Amino acid sequence: MKNVGINGYGTIGKRVADAVACQDDMQIVGVTKRTPDFEAKMAVEKGFPLYISAPEREGLFEEADIKLAGTIDDLYDKLDVMVDCTPGGIGAKNKEIYSEKGVKGIFQGGEKHEQIGKSFNSFTNYKDNLGADYVRVVSCNTTGLCRTLQPIDDLCGIKKVRAVMVRRGSDPGQIKAGPINAIVPNPPTVPSHHGPDVQTVMYDLDIVTMALLVPTTIMHQHNLMVELETPPSLDDVIETLETTPRVKLVEANKGLNSTAEIMEFARDLGRPRGDLNEIAVWKESLNIKDGELFYMQAIHQESDVVPENIDCIRALLEMEDDPTKSIEKTNKNMGIN
Ligand code: NAD
């Protein structure tokens, strides 16, 4: 049983904590918070030992009657790995601390690949990260692109990818982000950073991306144009995606016309927090024309990277050499496909 800590118990951190807790080969030995808010209270109620990452704020937790197990310094000795889920940019600074403490670290997509040194996706480069000390799980958008591009590349080879990505303006719990009434080219320059980010885990892929922000809080939506080496039949592509783990083909003609309806579907599936860890691909959007594959997909930004974090723990701690077995185990324990 491996001991896992979560530094930063927010949108991603609390989900990774729950996903660790439902595996049978790893356990949560501590999560950290800086603020004694409802998330801190619920972490304690779930039985996760709560450590403070800003010890000077300990009095605030006492006032809020939230019991601490100690400061973050007390947690390092108990860990096999720290999963850093702090806001983008902080993880790279924390890496220095983990290194001093002799603790392995997993970081999130808000960190720069160059600062962490290695990047990870379960389907593209699991084995390259076996036994590594510091690895970054690529962002929600990059994870979404890799989940569908890797099986297509395996099926028929990819010459090049061009993708337009429509991104949610903020997460549902964020009240200060936007836009509220605008479509924002983000960045207004081409390419966006997403293509190079995919290349940190699919090293030789020719990919160029453009991105926009829109006023929605739930799900990103991607539009892909993929030139194929040896174009297969459309049925072969459909069968491949239907049998790819963590990908779900959805049909507009069954009422799943939009990101809103897909999230409603996830709630109906009874998923924790109404999350959809899988990438939803609209079946009707799949088409091959002149050797080029077209499709549209939707990504639940708060949850798609969560199973990848679990596989990344197994790779770093060399608990499982075979990505397929880790993916199967993670999925079974999380109740996802
Ligand atoms: P968040 O703001 O929801 O949570 C961050 C948590 O870290 C909060 O609990 C905050 O109090 C805590 N924190 C802040 N500063 C800290 C510090 N110095 N030390 C310890 N804890 C600190 O952020 P998030 O959305 O969960 O994002 C975390 C990481 O995951 C980022 O790198 C982000 O880019 C990445 N990510 C986010 C999403 C998403 O859609 N939210 C998707 C994929 C990846």
Boltz pocket constraint, residues with backbone or C-beta under 6 A from the ligand:
constraints:
  - pocket:
      binder: B
      contacts: [[A, 7], [A, 8], [A, 9], [A, 10], [A, 11], [A, 12], [A, 13], [A, 32], [A, 33], [A, 34], [A, 35], [A, 53], [A, 84], [A, 85], [A, 86], [A, 87], [A, 88], [A, 89], [A, 90], [A, 108], [A, 109], [A, 110], [A, 111], [A, 138], [A, 139], [A, 140], [A, 171], [A, 301], [A, 302], [A, 305]]
      max_distance: 6.0
